[in-house]
Amino acid sequence: MMTSSTPTTGAAPFGTVLVANRGEIAVRIIRTLRELGVRSAAAFTEADAGARHVREADTAVRVGSYLSAADLVRAAVAAGAGAVHPGYGFLAENAGFARACSEAGLVFVGPPAAAIELMGDKIRAKQTVRAAGVPVVPGSSGSGLSDAELAEAAREIGLPVLLKPSAGGGGKGMRLVRDPAALPEEIAAARREALGSFGDDTLLVERWIDRPRHIEIQVLADAHGQVVHLGERECSLQRRHQKLIEEAPSVLLDPATRAAMGEAAVQAARSCGYTGAGTVEFIVPGADPSAYFFMEMNTRLQVEHPVTELVTGLDLVAWQLRVAAGERLDFGQQDVRLNGHAVEARICAETARAADGRVDFLPSAGPVLALHEPAGRPGVRVDSGLREGTDVGIAYDPMLAKVIAHGPDRATALRRLRAALAGTVVLGLDTNTAFLRRLLEHPAVEAGELDTGLIEREAAALLPDGVPDEVYAAAALLRQEALAPAPGAGGWTDPFSVPSGWRLGGEAAWTVHHLRVPGHEPVAVRVRQGQVRIGDAPAIAARITLDGPRAQLHTGDLVHTFFRAGQWLGRDGESWWVQPHDPVAAALRGAALGAGGGALTAPMPGTVTVVKVAKGDDVTAGQSLLVVEAMKMEHVITAPHDGTVTEIDVSAGSTVAMDQVLAVVTPADPPGAAMQDPAGGTPGEAS
């Protein structure tokens, strides 16, 4: 694994540090603590008892919740820690937690509580940095605005506008609104997400800048007045305001603009008395990079910090610890050099599905049955919280790991990252790995012509056309192998029990396997001695060989290599859950739900948070009926057509499984109704 250089001179800053987080960031912090010779203590909930960060820490303490400051402080005291590192998310930007640590005699590895409080309130933050001479995005003024006041501010600013939680970050609760009629519902949804994610539903509204670029500046400040910036990160490739790809430096900025934005970030940090590592985020019009606007300051380590580490050679976690211990920065702004280029991809537990002309990114969950990560490749670093056996649930953020590539130039870094993603295998749940690989091959991405709306515009084109035939062929042959009986005593196998299709006095019979990959139509695959036939296509010669977790499908001169685990197959970053399909049971289920096709199913495992209709209600096509939440993301279930709610099988708070029926909407005009005449017959029928 490639790591950035770590300052290791002098005494270790603390004896033991509690890592008040989970997943890949906890593992990453533990790695630096180990390099510094500092003992690590992991906090973990019952659901995370077997998690990788618990196994890698020197000790671990069970807590009730990662969101309970009291639990985390008790854990730190129990572990004999002198400091607490909050990572990011959860309580990383919670001023109350920082104060609770100080009151318990613990060092909070982050900025002062006052700085967190000031910059955590986006309204006050904008006022503060504006006074320091930093340009800000036009938006609402005042805190605690009512729904009506937010709507009025949006109309005064002029749509489109962006609704943002005042207390949060990471894109959660942010809503882009273009239609004035949608403001009430979008404000309500933003408040729900903000309250659920941050415990505060205060919102603000800002002018939306079309085709913007999201560029942030990493700052580092000590408690002795020294503040430096470490260059910028380009974070424009995002969806739902969640970043997916980040890189350093940005191809958009020239040296003069970089210096100006860096100085603005330094002034923003000084304006709130900041210490430690932090990030100042700017929105930048792509056509005029010099017209940048302050958006917010993240008073914590960022998910994308590895790209800065790789181009600067600094370990930001080590510097967070040194600053928290009272050390001075031993370098100045003139010493900061950016070497080469780095790009990061976030591996998330999610699946992309095309529906109604759009692409939905839905959370996924399940056990990690097989795992292969590309650590050890030249110029590649992997920050991961995964291990085989990890059970990825719906309670936490869907990010599982980060793959980061560094090279002497951008083209090399992109090429290395694409190859690393192709070598990443996670079987047992869906991930976005293959989607990210295709995104990095997009001509606009390769050219550096980025903006925050690119993924939304191009998402449909980045989805695969379908499931490759060789996947079905491999799955059918593996099932055929599984049906073969084990040899008996002496290694003898009854030839009549082998599912080869062999029979007396005639050509071998076909064995039919009905297979289905979720999101795709079922396929019939016929297998007999050395041959496979997929659907109506001609038969091809095919055989399968096994080598541990790998299966090789041989078709003519081609060999297709897959990783396999249970019903999962994976290669080139792609994975498929190939399930057996029972066409008779499917037909009966469809008949039971009615020919109208009005059954609404859960697109993901999650929790129903809102139910807006009752049995017997008349609804219109596109009307919002229910809201399902998973991994801190909301998904609205809408009516597929005009009709009546004839079944509603869930209530607010219900936990649902993927594909579980939630409700049934019977069409207002059942199929064939329009064909009937007033007498009750149909055209051409004698009455």
Summary of the structure (lengths in Angstrom):
residues: 687
radius of gyration: 27.9
end to end distance: 80.3
largest distance: 99.2
contacts: 2300
relative contact order: 0.08
helix: 28%
strand: 31%
